[in-house]
Amino acid sequence: MGADYLGLLAGYGAAMAAFWAVYLIAKPVFLRHERVVIGRPWLELAMLAIGIAGVIGVGQLYVRGMLLPEEGEFFQSANQILIFAPAIVVLVLLGSFWRKNFLPLNGAAGGLLLGAVLALAAFTAFVAARHGIGAWPELGRQVVQPENISIAVQVLLEDILIAALAARLVAATNWMAAIAATAGLFAAAHIPAMLAEGAQMAELTTLALDTGLGVMVIGAIIVSRNIWWFWPVHAVMDLTQFLKV
C-alpha cells in the first residue's frame, strides 16, 4: 500500500470522524432534513443511467480535444460543466433538483462552513501522515491556488451525481443497501484506471478499504441529506494528488 494511499485514508478518516462527532453530539439543524420521497425511483435511476452514459460520451469528446480550448480556469471549468451537462439536465427534468439530490438550500451555508473545517482537518491529517506536518504551509499554499478552481467544479458535479444515485437507491431499496451499492460502485469505478496504470492484483485489495471508507462517506451523506459539507473535503483530497514537495 503506497504512502499516498495511507495519507488519503488518514485524511478521509479524520474528516469522517469529525463529521460523525458533530452530527451525533452537536446535532446541527443544517445536517438534519426530512426524508426525500421519490415516487418512481427505478425509473429515475434508469433515466440517471442514460444521463451518465451521456457524460461518458461527452467526456470522450473532451479527451479528443473537441470541446472548449483549455486556456485558463474559466474554459476548463466550462468544459467540466459541459461534460456533466447530460446528467445534470436529466436531474433537472426529474424535478425538485435541490431536494432530491441532497442540495438543501437552507443547509448550504452551514454545510459549506462545516465542510471547510472538515477539509482542513482532512488535509492536515494527510500531510502529517504523508509528508510530515512541517510541509503543511507549502502544500497548503499549493491547494488554494486559483488554477484549482476547475477541479473544485468537477468534484462538485461528481458529488451531485453521487448524491442523486444514493437518494434514488434509498427510495428504491433501503438505506443499508443504498450505502453498500453506492460505495461498491464508486470503488469499482477505480479498477480500470488502476489496471491502466499497471496495478497488480494484490494492489486491487485496496479497493476493500475504498469500499469501507465509501460506506462511511455515503452513510454520512444519506443521514444528513446534505452534500454541501462533503464537497470541500472531496475537493481538497483530490487536490493532494497534484502536490509537489
N, C-alpha and C positions, 0 to 999 in steps of 0.2 A: 504493500500500500504506500503510495507516494506521499511526500511531505505536504504537497498542496492539498491532497485529499484529506489528510488529517487536519489541516488548517480549516478546510471547509466544514468538516464535522464539528470542530471546536466552535467555529463561528455560528453555524446554524443551531448547534446545541445550546450555546449561550443565549441566543435570541429567543429560542423556544422556551427555555427555562424561565426567562424573564417574562415572556408573554403569559405563560400559564400562572405565574405568580401574581401578575397584575390582574388577570381575568378572575382568578379564584379568590383573591384577597381584597383587592380594591373594587372589583365588580363595576367598572366604569360603564355608564349608560351607552356610550357610543360603540361598545362591543356587544351589546345585547339588543337584538332586533327580533321581531316576530318571524315565525316560520314562513318561508316562501311557499306559496301554493302555485303549483304548475299543473294545469288541467290535463294536458296530454304530453307527459314527459317523454315517452318513447318517440312520438312524432317529432318533438322538438330536438331530441337527440339525433334523429335521422337528418333533420334539416341542418343541425350544427355540423354533422359529419360532412355534409355537402359543402358547407362554408369552409371547413378546414381543408377539404380537398382543393378548394379554390385558392386558399392560402398557399398550399404546396405548389400549385400551378403558377401563381404569380411569383413565388419565390424562385422558381426556375427561370423566369424571365429576368429576375434581378441578377441571378448568378451569371446569366449570359449578357449582362450589361444593357438590357433592353428597357430599363426604367429611367428614372431621372439621373443626371450626371452626379457622381459622388463628389461634389465640391462644397465643402462646408457642412456644418451640422444641420442647417435648415433642410437642405436637399436629402441628406442621409436620413433625417427624421421623417421627411415626407415619403421617402422610399419605404420605410418601415410601415407607415400608415397605409400605403398602397398595398403592401404585401398582405397585411392583416385585414384589409377592407372587406373581402368576401365574407369572412366570418362575422365581422362587426355588423355588416349590413344585415345579415341573417338575424343576428340577435336583436337589432333594432326593429326589424319587421315582426319578430315574435312578440313585441310589446313589452311594456314595463321594464325597459332596458336597465335602469339603475337598480331596481329592487331585485329582479330575477338574477342578476349577475353579481350580487353581493357588493354593490357600489352605493350604499346608502348615502344620500347627500347630507343627511343630518348626522352622519358619522364620519364624514370626510376629514374635517379639521382635527378632531380628536384622534382619528386613526392615523393620519399623517404625522402628527406630533409624536404619538407613541412609536410609530414606525421609525422616525428619525432617531429616537432614543435606542430602540432595539438594534437599528443598523449600526449605531456607534458601538454598542456592546458586542455585536457580532464581528465587526471589523477589528476591534481591539483584541478579541479572543483569537481571531485568525492570525493577526500579526504576531501576537505573543507565542502562538503555537508554531508558526511557520518561520518567522524571521527574528524573533526577539523583540521585546517591547521598545527597545531603543530605535527601531526602524520606523516607529509609528509616525513621527512628524513628516518624514519624506514621503512615505507611502500614502499618508492621508492627503498630502498635497496633490499627489497624482490622481487620487479618486475624484476630487472636486474640480477637476479641470473642465472647462466648457465643452471640450471636444467629446465628452462622455454623455452629452445630452441625448444623442440618438440611441445609445444603449439603454438609457433610462426609459425612453419612449418604447423601445422594443420590449423591454421587460414588463412595462405596464400592460401592453397589449397581450403578451403571453399570459399574464396573471388574470386578465379578464376572461380569457378562454378557459383557464384552469377553473375559475370560479363558476363559469357558465356550465362546464361539464359536471362539476361537483354538485351544483344546485339541482340539475336535472336527474342525476343519478340518485340523489337523496329522494327526490319525488317519485322516481320510478321504482326504487327498491327500498333501502333503509340507510340510515347514516353509517352503519358499520360497513355494509357492502360498498357504499359510495366512497368511503375513505380508502378501503383496500383497493378498489378498482382504479380510482384516480391515481393513487400513489404508485400502484404497479404499472400503469400505463406510462406515466412520465419517467419512471425508472427504466422501463423497457425502451423508451424513445432514445436513450443514450447508447443503446447497443450498436446501431450502425456506425455512429461516429467513433466509438471505441474500437470497433473492428477495423475501420478505415485507417486508424492510427496505429494498427498493429498490435492491439491488446491481445494478450494470451487468455486462455480460458480461465486460468487462475485469477486474473485481474478482474474478470467479469463477476467474481464473487462480491466485489464491492457494491454491486447492484442490490444485494440484500441489505446493505447498510443504507443505500439510497432509498430503498423502499421503506425501511424503518423510519428514516428521517422524514420521508414523504408522508407517512402516516401521522406523525406529529404535526406537520405543517398543514396538511389537508384537514385534519381533525380540528385544528385551531381556526382555520378559515370557515369551516362549516358551523362550528358552535358560535362563532362571533358574527357570521353572515356579513363579514366586512373584509374586503380585500385591500383597503387603503393602508392598513398597518403593515401588510406584508410586502408591498411594493418597494419601499426603501431598503428593506433587508435584502430582498432578492436582487435588487439593482446593485447594491454595494458588493454582495457576494459574487455576482457575475463579473464585476469590475476587477476583482482580485486576480483574475487570470491574465490581466494586462499589466500588472505591476512589474516594475523593473527595479531591482535592488542594486 
